[in-house]
């Protein structure tokens, strides 16, 4: 007799066969290798079909090799001293989910703290100015888990739009005297808003369950309510929001599923018509968690929070225009959002469960304030410290 589970012979040869050698009843029927009561089987030695596993082994070895090569790339340290990180702010910051740069004013920064339900206004030198909110609520100047913040230009002045997620609304503010937040109006959304993107006169809101809404801001009118999961024929989609950004030149919208099995960037019009999809299948370790559009260079800036990498991607379907801009060896740790300043700097917010929450400034584009031709009093390679609250690396 042969045990069908272990294939070990229990009795000597010549043992008389029976119709059913293994019967399990009750709770044992749910265990592995159980045999149903109405089934017969031969408990003799079973012949197994030969399966060629060479192809699967080759794929496994190639995948492991690609993973090792990718890890070596993002872990490789430059021989010269790190000159990308300019400054870091890590004082009393808690879950800085999003950053917004006010390009039409004095270059101030607005940080959205999700956990504390408040906005923080900084100067361009990361000096604290004022706050808005701080208590969980649903009234004006109050928030409930705000997720993102964006700038909207109106009459050559900056307006601030905040995705008040759990309150299912978008709040609009302006910055008044001494950095005071002044409430203007509210745009209601049926679904919870997460990501915001703006151009002249237009606002795109990415909500839960894959819904995309567009508003014509001067009229405060909702133009589009589109189910992206249906548009892209995604079955069994999870209740998530798509990353979103906009091209100011033609107001087209770019979206990406942060939990997709493959990295794709879809382009649609402001009224919801599909244009194209940018496939990044040759980048198996690229995970899109935040999507931004660099208008000056006409390229995407993609944040991969899992691998702590920021990519630049040219929207070209013919070539592989993917480049790693920042990686962990550049003192980048779990980035969440970014903004480009008028000087060409990159403002990045960082937060995770195990790492320090911080705001960092990186050198991105060539600028006069940190070029080699600058005056000797300006640091060119060291991290610039702003008084005592900036942490030097």
Secondary structure, 3 states (H helix, E strand, C coil): CECCCCCCECCCCCCCCCCCCCCCCHHHHHCCCCCCCCCCCCCCCCCCCCCCCHHHHHHHHHHHHHHHHHHHHHHCCCCCCCCCEEEEECCCCCCEEEEEECCCCCCCEEEEECCCCEEEEECCCCCEEEEEECCECCCCCCECCCCCEEEEEECCEEEEEEEECCCCEEEEEEECHHHCEEEEEEEECCCCEEEEEEECCEEEEEEHHHEEEEEEHHHCEEEEEEEHHHHCCCCCCCCCCCEEEEECCCCEEEEECCCCCCCEEEEECCCCCEEEEEECCCCCCCCCCEEEEECCCCEEEEEECCCCEEEEEECCCCCCCEEEEECHHHCCCCEEEEEECCCCEEEEEECCCCCCCEEEEEECCCCHHHCCCCCCCCCCCCCCCCCCCECCC
